[in-house]
Amino acid sequence: MRIAGLENYVTVPAFIIKKFRCEGINKGVNSGFRITFLFDKEESKFIFVELFHKNKKKIPDKKRINELFVKEIEIDDELYDYEEEYLNSCQ
């Protein structure tokens, strides 16, 4: 199921898997565990976000997903600033 309500700067879709078999607790597909992940179709990769149990937490952590992209933006900005500083020093 796709997760809605994320910020505009989240550039790849986020999903939650609710039904999968967990042999460790012998519960079958109704184990109660949830996996949250991002799927980057262009790079064909999954990005793990979190694993939780429905009794401990009801919904995925949207704030955490949003923060993943804020940190990426900040890193890109830092690289840009460093590159600009470097180019100015070469003149």
C-alpha positions in Angstrom: 0.0 0.0 0.0 1.4 3.4 -0.9 1.9 5.9 1.9 0.1 9.3 1.3 0.6 12.6 3.0 4.4 13.0 2.6 6.0 16.4 1.8 6.4 17.6 -1.8 10.2 17.2 -1.7 9.9 13.4 -1.2 10.9 12.4 -4.7 10.2 8.6 -4.6 7.0 6.8 -3.4 6.9 5.2 0.0 5.1 1.9 0.7 4.1 -0.3 3.6 3.8 -4.0 3.5 1.3 -5.4 5.9 1.0 -9.1 5.0 4.0 -11.3 4.9 4.9 -14.6 6.6 7.1 -14.5 9.7 8.3 -18.0 10.5 10.1 -16.9 13.6 6.8 -16.4 15.5 4.8 -18.9 13.4 1.9 -16.5 12.6 1.7 -16.8 8.9 0.8 -13.7 6.8 -1.1 -12.1 9.7 2.1 -11.7 11.9 1.3 -8.1 12.7 4.7 -6.8 11.4 4.9 -3.9 9.0 7.7 -2.9 6.7 8.1 0.6 5.4 10.2 1.2 2.4 10.9 3.6 -0.5 11.1 2.4 -4.1 13.3 4.3 -6.6 12.1 3.0 -9.9 14.7 4.9 -11.9 17.6 3.1 -10.0 15.6 -0.1 -9.5 16.3 -0.1 -5.7 14.4 -0.5 -2.5 15.3 1.7 0.5 14.4 0.2 3.9 12.9 2.8 6.3 11.5 0.8 9.3 10.1 -2.4 10.6 7.5 -2.3 13.4 4.7 -4.3 15.0 1.1 -3.0 14.7 0.5 -3.4 18.5 3.4 -1.1 19.3 2.8 1.5 16.6 -0.3 2.0 14.4 1.0 4.0 11.5 4.4 4.4 9.6 6.7 7.2 10.6 6.0 9.9 7.9 8.3 12.4 9.8 11.2 9.9 9.4 10.6 9.5 5.7 10.4 13.3 5.2 13.6 13.8 7.2 15.5 11.3 4.9 14.9 13.7 2.0 15.6 16.9 4.0 19.0 15.5 4.9 19.6 14.6 1.3 18.8 18.2 0.3 21.1 19.6 3.0 24.0 17.4 1.8 23.4 18.5 -1.8 23.4 22.2 -0.7 26.6 21.7 1.3 28.3 20.1 -1.8 27.1 23.0 -3.9 28.5 25.5 -1.5 31.8 23.7 -1.3 32.0 23.5 -5.1 31.2 27.2 -5.5 33.8 28.1 -2.9 36.4 25.9 -4.7 35.6 27.5 -8.1 35.9 31.0 -6.6 39.3 30.2 -5.1 40.6 29.0 -8.5 40.0 32.4 -10.2 
